[in-house]
Amino acid sequence: MSSPNSAYPDTPDSETPPRRHEWPLWEIFIRGQHGMSHRHVGSLHAPDAEMAIKNARDVYTRRNEGVSIWAVEARHIAASSPSEKGPLYEPSESKVYRHPTFYDIPEDVGAM
């Protein structure tokens, strides 16, 4: 008769089977051929950054639409809460010099 843990021969019957290790979650950003910035396109699991970029290339750039890929481990991303929007952005409203309406941008500058 086989024991309940026969799939895990090194585990005694009284212990639960070991948990499977899950790869970390990576957030993927791609810069398009005609774009100036990277855009979030999705998430995937991978063991390391190199494999995350290779998998992102296969999953998110099948038609050669990307020229650059960023892979950021999700646990390293810090985000503000939408409920903190008011207190977080209110100080910038009093600094009108930050708005580009005061500056004339020469035409030869191009995309800015």
VMD Tcl script that builds the backbone (N, CA, C; Angstrom):
set m [mol new atoms 336]
animate dup $m
set s [atomselect $m all]
$s set {name element resname resid chain x y z} {
  {N N MET 1 A 0.844 -1.163 0.000}
  {CA C MET 1 A 0.000 0.000 0.000}
  {C C MET 1 A 0.893 1.230 0.000}
  {N N SER 2 A 0.578 2.220 -0.834}
  {CA C SER 2 A 1.400 3.425 -0.897}
  {C C SER 2 A 0.943 4.425 0.155}
  {N N SER 3 A 1.890 5.193 0.628}
  {CA C SER 3 A 1.566 6.195 1.644}
  {C C SER 3 A 0.948 7.417 0.971}
  {N N PRO 4 A 0.269 8.280 1.719}
  {CA C PRO 4 A -0.335 9.472 1.126}
  {C C PRO 4 A 0.693 10.412 0.514}
  {N N ASN 5 A 1.937 10.328 0.959}
  {CA C ASN 5 A 2.988 11.200 0.431}
  {C C ASN 5 A 3.942 10.446 -0.481}
  {N N SER 6 A 3.465 9.468 -1.217}
  {CA C SER 6 A 4.352 8.673 -2.061}
  {C C SER 6 A 4.993 9.503 -3.169}
  {N N ALA 7 A 4.398 10.627 -3.519}
  {CA C ALA 7 A 5.003 11.492 -4.526}
  {C C ALA 7 A 6.217 12.215 -3.970}
  {N N TYR 8 A 6.313 12.260 -2.618}
  {CA C TYR 8 A 7.429 12.907 -1.952}
  {C C TYR 8 A 8.093 11.879 -1.041}
  {N N PRO 9 A 8.970 11.035 -1.586}
  {CA C PRO 9 A 9.514 9.930 -0.807}
  {C C PRO 9 A 10.334 10.350 0.413}
  {N N ASP 10 A 10.910 11.556 0.416}
  {CA C ASP 10 A 11.717 11.989 1.552}
  {C C ASP 10 A 10.883 12.647 2.652}
  {N N THR 11 A 9.581 12.742 2.454}
  {CA C THR 11 A 8.710 13.407 3.414}
  {C C THR 11 A 7.962 12.364 4.231}
  {N N PRO 12 A 8.104 12.417 5.554}
  {CA C PRO 12 A 7.333 11.483 6.383}
  {C C PRO 12 A 5.841 11.744 6.234}
  {N N ASP 13 A 5.050 10.735 6.523}
  {CA C ASP 13 A 3.599 10.851 6.377}
  {C C ASP 13 A 2.998 11.965 7.230}
  {N N SER 14 A 3.619 12.307 8.333}
  {CA C SER 14 A 3.044 13.302 9.226}
  {C C SER 14 A 3.270 14.733 8.738}
  {N N GLU 15 A 4.195 14.944 7.803}
  {CA C GLU 15 A 4.473 16.293 7.305}
  {C C GLU 15 A 3.699 16.569 6.027}
  {N N THR 16 A 3.458 17.830 5.785}
  {CA C THR 16 A 2.805 18.208 4.527}
  {C C THR 16 A 3.852 18.265 3.432}
  {N N PRO 17 A 3.456 18.063 2.209}
  {CA C PRO 17 A 4.416 18.109 1.096}
  {C C PRO 17 A 5.041 19.498 0.987}
  {N N PRO 18 A 6.274 19.594 0.506}
  {CA C PRO 18 A 6.909 20.904 0.369}
  {C C PRO 18 A 6.172 21.752 -0.656}
  {N N ARG 19 A 6.172 23.066 -0.413}
  {CA C ARG 19 A 5.523 23.977 -1.355}
  {C C ARG 19 A 6.412 24.157 -2.578}
  {N N ARG 20 A 5.788 24.299 -3.705}
  {CA C ARG 20 A 6.534 24.553 -4.931}
  {C C ARG 20 A 7.053 25.981 -4.923}
  {N N HIS 21 A 8.252 26.164 -5.415}
  {CA C HIS 21 A 8.847 27.502 -5.490}
  {C C HIS 21 A 8.277 28.231 -6.705}
  {N N GLU 22 A 7.782 29.430 -6.488}
  {CA C GLU 22 A 7.226 30.219 -7.590}
  {C C GLU 22 A 8.225 31.300 -7.986}
  {N N TRP 23 A 8.439 31.466 -9.290}
  {CA C TRP 23 A 9.348 32.495 -9.783}
  {C C TRP 23 A 8.782 33.869 -9.483}
  {N N PRO 24 A 9.650 34.868 -9.334}
  {CA C PRO 24 A 9.168 36.221 -9.047}
  {C C PRO 24 A 8.402 36.814 -10.237}
  {N N LEU 25 A 7.546 37.765 -9.922}
  {CA C LEU 25 A 6.752 38.459 -10.932}
  {C C LEU 25 A 7.556 39.645 -11.459}
  {N N TRP 26 A 7.580 39.804 -12.775}
  {CA C TRP 26 A 8.294 40.899 -13.434}
  {C C TRP 26 A 7.286 41.750 -14.199}
  {N N GLU 27 A 7.420 43.063 -14.085}
  {CA C GLU 27 A 6.604 43.992 -14.866}
  {C C GLU 27 A 7.414 44.356 -16.102}
  {N N ILE 28 A 6.756 44.334 -17.263}
  {CA C ILE 28 A 7.450 44.518 -18.531}
  {C C ILE 28 A 7.043 45.845 -19.170}
  {N N PHE 29 A 8.067 46.596 -19.596}
  {CA C PHE 29 A 7.871 47.876 -20.276}
  {C C PHE 29 A 8.588 47.804 -21.619}
  {N N ILE 30 A 7.924 48.279 -22.679}
  {CA C ILE 30 A 8.517 48.215 -24.015}
  {C C ILE 30 A 8.479 49.594 -24.660}
  {N N ARG 31 A 9.578 49.940 -25.300}
  {CA C ARG 31 A 9.640 51.180 -26.071}
  {C C ARG 31 A 9.410 50.828 -27.525}
  {N N GLY 32 A 8.397 51.431 -28.117}
  {CA C GLY 32 A 8.062 51.162 -29.510}
  {C C GLY 32 A 9.039 51.817 -30.464}
  {N N GLN 33 A 8.997 51.418 -31.713}
  {CA C GLN 33 A 9.917 51.942 -32.718}
  {C C GLN 33 A 9.760 53.440 -32.931}
  {N N HIS 34 A 8.555 53.945 -32.768}
  {CA C HIS 34 A 8.319 55.367 -33.020}
  {C C HIS 34 A 8.086 56.139 -31.731}
  {N N GLY 35 A 8.286 55.511 -30.610}
  {CA C GLY 35 A 8.039 56.173 -29.332}
  {C C GLY 35 A 9.310 56.669 -28.684}
  {N N MET 36 A 9.128 57.578 -27.737}
  {CA C MET 36 A 10.258 58.124 -27.006}
  {C C MET 36 A 10.313 57.559 -25.585}
  {N N SER 37 A 9.257 56.889 -25.160}
  {CA C SER 37 A 9.221 56.390 -23.783}
  {C C SER 37 A 8.772 54.933 -23.754}
  {N N HIS 38 A 9.051 54.274 -22.654}
  {CA C HIS 38 A 8.621 52.892 -22.462}
  {C C HIS 38 A 7.185 52.879 -21.957}
  {N N ARG 39 A 6.458 51.834 -22.307}
  {CA C ARG 39 A 5.051 51.694 -21.938}
  {C C ARG 39 A 4.868 50.327 -21.294}
  {N N HIS 40 A 4.098 50.289 -20.199}
  {CA C HIS 40 A 3.844 49.013 -19.525}
  {C C HIS 40 A 2.961 48.155 -20.418}
  {N N VAL 41 A 3.409 46.925 -20.683}
  {CA C VAL 41 A 2.645 46.040 -21.562}
  {C C VAL 41 A 2.112 44.807 -20.855}
  {N N GLY 42 A 2.642 44.486 -19.679}
  {CA C GLY 42 A 2.144 43.313 -18.971}
  {C C GLY 42 A 3.120 42.805 -17.934}
  {N N SER 43 A 2.816 41.627 -17.431}
  {CA C SER 43 A 3.614 40.996 -16.383}
  {C C SER 43 A 3.890 39.549 -16.757}
  {N N LEU 44 A 4.959 39.004 -16.194}
  {CA C LEU 44 A 5.260 37.585 -16.388}
  {C C LEU 44 A 6.133 37.097 -15.243}
  {N N HIS 45 A 6.196 35.799 -15.088}
  {CA C HIS 45 A 7.046 35.176 -14.072}
  {C C HIS 45 A 8.304 34.652 -14.754}
  {N N ALA 46 A 9.452 34.874 -14.110}
  {CA C ALA 46 A 10.730 34.386 -14.629}
  {C C ALA 46 A 11.701 34.257 -13.457}
  {N N PRO 47 A 12.712 33.368 -13.592}
  {CA C PRO 47 A 13.649 33.172 -12.486}
  {C C PRO 47 A 14.628 34.331 -12.288}
  {N N ASP 48 A 14.942 35.083 -13.367}
  {CA C ASP 48 A 15.884 36.189 -13.253}
  {C C ASP 48 A 15.603 37.221 -14.345}
  {N N ALA 49 A 16.339 38.337 -14.305}
  {CA C ALA 49 A 16.101 39.442 -15.237}
  {C C ALA 49 A 16.380 39.040 -16.681}
  {N N GLU 50 A 17.431 38.290 -16.901}
  {CA C GLU 50 A 17.778 37.879 -18.265}
  {C C GLU 50 A 16.656 37.049 -18.890}
  {N N MET 51 A 16.133 36.104 -18.140}
  {CA C MET 51 A 15.054 35.264 -18.660}
  {C C MET 51 A 13.761 36.077 -18.810}
  {N N ALA 52 A 13.544 37.045 -17.922}
  {CA C ALA 52 A 12.356 37.902 -18.032}
  {C C ALA 52 A 12.392 38.689 -19.333}
  {N N ILE 53 A 13.560 39.205 -19.702}
  {CA C ILE 53 A 13.672 39.963 -20.952}
  {C C ILE 53 A 13.482 39.050 -22.158}
  {N N LYS 54 A 14.060 37.863 -22.109}
  {CA C LYS 54 A 13.887 36.922 -23.229}
  {C C LYS 54 A 12.426 36.503 -23.377}
  {N N ASN 55 A 11.774 36.221 -22.260}
  {CA C ASN 55 A 10.362 35.840 -22.327}
  {C C ASN 55 A 9.496 37.013 -22.790}
  {N N ALA 56 A 9.820 38.215 -22.327}
  {CA C ALA 56 A 9.071 39.404 -22.744}
  {C C ALA 56 A 9.218 39.623 -24.244}
  {N N ARG 57 A 10.416 39.394 -24.761}
  {CA C ARG 57 A 10.631 39.526 -26.206}
  {C C ARG 57 A 9.712 38.575 -26.958}
  {N N ASP 58 A 9.626 37.331 -26.493}
  {CA C ASP 58 A 8.802 36.331 -27.176}
  {C C ASP 58 A 7.308 36.608 -27.029}
  {N N VAL 59 A 6.900 37.114 -25.871}
  {CA C VAL 59 A 5.477 37.302 -25.606}
  {C C VAL 59 A 4.953 38.637 -26.130}
  {N N TYR 60 A 5.720 39.718 -25.940}
  {CA C TYR 60 A 5.200 41.056 -26.198}
  {C C TYR 60 A 5.741 41.741 -27.444}
  {N N THR 61 A 6.716 41.168 -28.140}
  {CA C THR 61 A 7.244 41.820 -29.351}
  {C C THR 61 A 7.293 40.842 -30.512}
  {N N ARG 62 A 6.211 40.157 -30.746}
  {CA C ARG 62 A 6.195 39.133 -31.799}
  {C C ARG 62 A 6.297 39.716 -33.202}
  {N N ARG 63 A 5.915 40.976 -33.375}
  {CA C ARG 63 A 5.931 41.577 -34.713}
  {C C ARG 63 A 7.007 42.657 -34.835}
  {N N ASN 64 A 8.062 42.520 -34.067}
  {CA C ASN 64 A 9.192 43.459 -34.079}
  {C C ASN 64 A 8.769 44.899 -33.800}
  {N N GLU 65 A 7.763 45.087 -32.933}
  {CA C GLU 65 A 7.311 46.440 -32.653}
  {C C GLU 65 A 8.112 47.144 -31.564}
  {N N GLY 66 A 9.003 46.447 -30.894}
  {CA C GLY 66 A 9.763 47.066 -29.814}
  {C C GLY 66 A 11.220 47.244 -30.154}
  {N N VAL 67 A 11.845 48.280 -29.564}
  {CA C VAL 67 A 13.277 48.491 -29.748}
  {C C VAL 67 A 14.030 48.383 -28.427}
  {N N SER 68 A 13.287 48.388 -27.306}
  {CA C SER 68 A 13.918 48.292 -25.998}
  {C C SER 68 A 12.937 47.674 -25.014}
  {N N ILE 69 A 13.447 46.811 -24.140}
  {CA C ILE 69 A 12.605 46.144 -23.138}
  {C C ILE 69 A 13.177 46.414 -21.759}
  {N N TRP 70 A 12.313 46.802 -20.852}
  {CA C TRP 70 A 12.677 46.903 -19.436}
  {C C TRP 70 A 11.923 45.823 -18.693}
  {N N ALA 71 A 12.605 45.117 -17.811}
  {CA C ALA 71 A 11.978 44.142 -16.923}
  {C C ALA 71 A 12.305 44.563 -15.488}
  {N N VAL 72 A 11.264 44.835 -14.714}
  {CA C VAL 72 A 11.435 45.289 -13.340}
  {C C VAL 72 A 10.730 44.310 -12.420}
  {N N GLU 73 A 11.469 43.786 -11.457}
  {CA C GLU 73 A 10.839 42.866 -10.516}
  {C C GLU 73 A 9.766 43.630 -9.738}
  {N N ALA 74 A 8.560 43.092 -9.721}
  {CA C ALA 74 A 7.399 43.791 -9.168}
  {C C ALA 74 A 7.603 44.208 -7.715}
  {N N ARG 75 A 8.339 43.446 -6.949}
  {CA C ARG 75 A 8.514 43.782 -5.534}
  {C C ARG 75 A 9.346 45.045 -5.341}
  {N N HIS 76 A 10.021 45.512 -6.379}
  {CA C HIS 76 A 10.838 46.719 -6.286}
  {C C HIS 76 A 10.088 47.982 -6.709}
  {N N ILE 77 A 8.837 47.853 -7.082}
  {CA C ILE 77 A 8.055 49.014 -7.514}
  {C C ILE 77 A 7.297 49.568 -6.315}
  {N N ALA 78 A 7.466 50.850 -6.095}
  {CA C ALA 78 A 6.729 51.545 -5.035}
  {C C ALA 78 A 5.694 52.436 -5.714}
  {N N ALA 79 A 4.506 52.476 -5.160}
  {CA C ALA 79 A 3.436 53.256 -5.769}
  {C C ALA 79 A 2.669 54.033 -4.718}
  {N N SER 80 A 2.148 55.168 -5.135}
  {CA C SER 80 A 1.293 55.936 -4.227}
  {C C SER 80 A -0.127 55.396 -4.334}
  {N N SER 81 A -0.912 55.718 -3.345}
  {CA C SER 81 A -2.303 55.285 -3.325}
  {C C SER 81 A -3.181 56.370 -3.927}
  {N N PRO 82 A -4.179 55.997 -4.742}
  {CA C PRO 82 A -5.085 57.013 -5.289}
  {C C PRO 82 A -5.773 57.843 -4.205}
  {N N SER 83 A -5.946 57.272 -3.023}
  {CA C SER 83 A -6.587 58.015 -1.944}
  {C C SER 83 A -5.682 59.129 -1.407}
  {N N GLU 84 A -4.379 59.068 -1.697}
  {CA C GLU 84 A -3.436 60.091 -1.250}
  {C C GLU 84 A -3.203 61.163 -2.307}
  {N N LYS 85 A -3.996 61.153 -3.358}
  {CA C LYS 85 A -3.784 62.058 -4.479}
  {C C LYS 85 A -3.769 63.518 -4.045}
  {N N GLY 86 A -4.734 63.928 -3.252}
  {CA C GLY 86 A -4.808 65.324 -2.822}
  {C C GLY 86 A -3.574 65.788 -2.084}
  {N N PRO 87 A -3.250 65.191 -0.940}
  {CA C PRO 87 A -2.079 65.643 -0.174}
  {C C PRO 87 A -0.760 65.478 -0.931}
  {N N LEU 88 A -0.697 64.509 -1.826}
  {CA C LEU 88 A 0.555 64.259 -2.536}
  {C C LEU 88 A 0.832 65.320 -3.589}
  {N N TYR 89 A -0.207 65.771 -4.306}
  {CA C TYR 89 A -0.003 66.691 -5.420}
  {C C TYR 89 A -0.339 68.145 -5.122}
  {N N GLU 90 A -0.960 68.452 -4.001}
  {CA C GLU 90 A -1.327 69.830 -3.685}
  {C C GLU 90 A -0.135 70.783 -3.645}
  {N N PRO 91 A 1.012 70.428 -3.080}
  {CA C PRO 91 A 2.126 71.386 -3.025}
  {C C PRO 91 A 2.579 71.877 -4.400}
  {N N SER 92 A 2.442 71.074 -5.442}
  {CA C SER 92 A 2.911 71.492 -6.762}
  {C C SER 92 A 1.987 72.518 -7.417}
  {N N GLU 93 A 0.744 72.628 -6.964}
  {CA C GLU 93 A -0.181 73.590 -7.561}
  {C C GLU 93 A 0.242 75.028 -7.278}
  {N N SER 94 A 0.958 75.275 -6.205}
  {CA C SER 94 A 1.382 76.628 -5.871}
  {C C SER 94 A 2.675 77.022 -6.588}
  {N N LYS 95 A 3.230 76.142 -7.377}
  {CA C LYS 95 A 4.494 76.421 -8.069}
  {C C LYS 95 A 4.219 76.557 -9.564}
  {N N VAL 96 A 3.662 77.715 -9.941}
  {CA C VAL 96 A 3.239 77.914 -11.326}
  {C C VAL 96 A 4.407 77.907 -12.300}
  {N N TYR 97 A 5.612 78.195 -11.816}
  {CA C TYR 97 A 6.769 78.201 -12.700}
  {C C TYR 97 A 7.088 76.817 -13.255}
  {N N ARG 98 A 6.487 75.791 -12.690}
  {CA C ARG 98 A 6.722 74.434 -13.195}
  {C C ARG 98 A 5.926 74.130 -14.454}
  {N N HIS 99 A 4.947 74.937 -14.754}
  {CA C HIS 99 A 4.132 74.717 -15.953}
  {C C HIS 99 A 4.869 75.268 -17.174}
  {N N PRO 100 A 4.887 74.543 -18.258}
  {CA C PRO 100 A 5.670 74.958 -19.432}
  {C C PRO 100 A 5.077 76.136 -20.200}
  {N N THR 101 A 3.993 76.733 -19.708}
  {CA C THR 101 A 3.374 77.852 -20.430}
  {C C THR 101 A 4.246 79.104 -20.387}
  {N N PHE 102 A 5.239 79.169 -19.512}
  {CA C PHE 102 A 6.098 80.342 -19.393}
  {C C PHE 102 A 7.314 80.283 -20.316}
  {N N TYR 103 A 7.502 79.177 -20.998}
  {CA C TYR 103 A 8.701 78.996 -21.792}
  {C C TYR 103 A 8.359 78.870 -23.274}
  {N N ASP 104 A 9.176 79.500 -24.103}
  {CA C ASP 104 A 9.054 79.337 -25.547}
  {C C ASP 104 A 10.045 78.269 -25.974}
  {N N ILE 105 A 9.554 77.217 -26.593}
  {CA C ILE 105 A 10.423 76.125 -27.014}
  {C C ILE 105 A 10.737 76.315 -28.490}
  {N N PRO 106 A 12.010 76.417 -28.844}
  {CA C PRO 106 A 12.384 76.581 -30.253}
  {C C PRO 106 A 11.924 75.389 -31.082}
  {N N GLU 107 A 11.572 75.632 -32.320}
  {CA C GLU 107 A 11.067 74.566 -33.195}
  {C C GLU 107 A 12.123 73.497 -33.482}
  {N N ASP 108 A 13.410 73.886 -33.487}
  {CA C ASP 108 A 14.467 72.913 -33.806}
  {C C ASP 108 A 14.743 71.941 -32.654}
  {N N VAL 109 A 14.084 72.139 -31.500}
  {CA C VAL 109 A 14.245 71.201 -30.378}
  {C C VAL 109 A 13.623 69.864 -30.721}
  {N N GLY 110 A 12.534 69.860 -31.445}
  {CA C GLY 110 A 11.857 68.606 -31.808}
  {C C GLY 110 A 10.981 68.083 -30.713}
  {N N ALA 111 A 10.879 66.750 -30.605}
  {CA C ALA 111 A 10.017 66.125 -29.618}
  {C C ALA 111 A 10.539 66.394 -28.206}
  {N N MET 112 A 9.656 66.850 -27.355}
  {CA C MET 112 A 10.078 67.124 -25.983}
  {C C MET 112 A 9.017 66.674 -25.033}
}
mol reanalyze $m
mol bondsrecalc $m
mol representation Tube
mol addrep $m
